[in-house]
Amino acid sequence: MGLAHFFKACVVTICTAIICSSSRAEVIVYKEACGHDAFEDWNLTCKIDRNSFIADPSDFRTAAFREVRSITICASFNNGGGLNIPATVVHNYNDGRQSKPTELFDTVRFQGSLTTNRISWVGTGPRLAPASSPSWSMRADLLQAGRQNSFTYTETLLNGQRPIGEIRTSCSFLEDDK
């Protein structure tokens, strides 16, 4: 399966399109319904502050992450403040492509709560990776900052314990949510 076909397969299908402008180009951000009758939903759009991935066209992991222009996160919490699993994380690209980084892994573990104002996930068992690289993993952290409507989100791709690249973002609620 080619990279272009893979990203087309990862497109979010149940969503409402919202057009957002970026200093680089126009990016389409999708908003998914997080949960039904949830106690609280976080529908966030995240602007890339720093992307340390070095583009290497021969490696889909680095090439694809280098092209991310914004990230959309959708998380739902129950009335006890616990995270309704799974949350949804979508990478948005300038050309309209989208992908879910969680779909790159066989196993994804989420955790988080309103009490800690934090969500994290770890992906292991990389799909589409050569058999010689079974130690690839990704970890991500979403943390609500001191202000109620301000968040930071970081994704780090690792080979064993060695970081390959990292995306750091600042996030806020989509305009019609809060």
ABEGO torsion letter per residue (X at the ends): XBAAAAAAAABBABBBBBBBBBAABBBBBBBBBABBGBABBBBBBBBBABBABBBBAABAAAAAAAABABBBBBBBBBAAGBBBOBBBBBBBBAAGBBBBAAAABABBBBBEBAAAGBBBBBBBGBBGBBAABAABBBBBBBBBBABAABBBBBBBBBBEABBABBBBBBBBBBAAAX
